[in-house]
């Protein structure tokens, strides 16, 4: 998850120092707020929901709890790559 956040140009990690990052909740933002709505819509079209970050912080939060299958993360990071290729 963090590899996609760190390497894709339209996404930016909310926590810069790697040692401070949560292994359970990956947070990120986009420099262009207009793209955030578009990305959330794309995710919803692929049944990925609940990514919107806290209302006071914004951005996105991906919960990576034990019950989450690896395929779910792969689907999300694949969408992120496609989105970045089209918008970045």
C-alpha positions, 0 to 999 in steps of 0.5 A, spaced: 500 500 500 505 504 502 509 503 495 503 505 491 502 511 495 510 513 495 511 512 488 504 514 484 505 522 483 498 524 484 498 521 491 502 523 497 502 520 504 499 523 510 505 521 514 512 522 511 516 518 516 516 511 514 517 509 522 511 513 524 506 510 519 501 505 521 501 498 519 493 498 520 491 504 517 494 507 511 493 515 510 494 519 504 492 525 500 492 528 493 495 535 491 488 536 487 482 536 491 478 536 485 481 529 483 479 526 490 472 526 489 473 523 482 478 518 485 472 516 490 467 515 485 472 510 481 473 506 488 465 506 489 464 503 482 469 498 484 465 496 490 471 499 494 468 504 500 470 507 506 476 510 504 474 518 505 479 520 511 476 524 517 472 530 516 477 534 520 483 532 516 481 530 509 484 525 504 484 518 505 484 512 510 485 505 508 484 500 513 488 494 513 486 489 518 487 482 518 481 480 515 482 484 509 484 479 503 491 481 499 487 481 493 483 487 496 489 491 497 491 489 490 485 491 487 485 498 490 493 499 488 491 497 481 486 502 481 491 508 484 496 506 478 491 507 473 488 513 476 495 516 476 497 514 469 491 518 467 491 524 471 498 524 473 
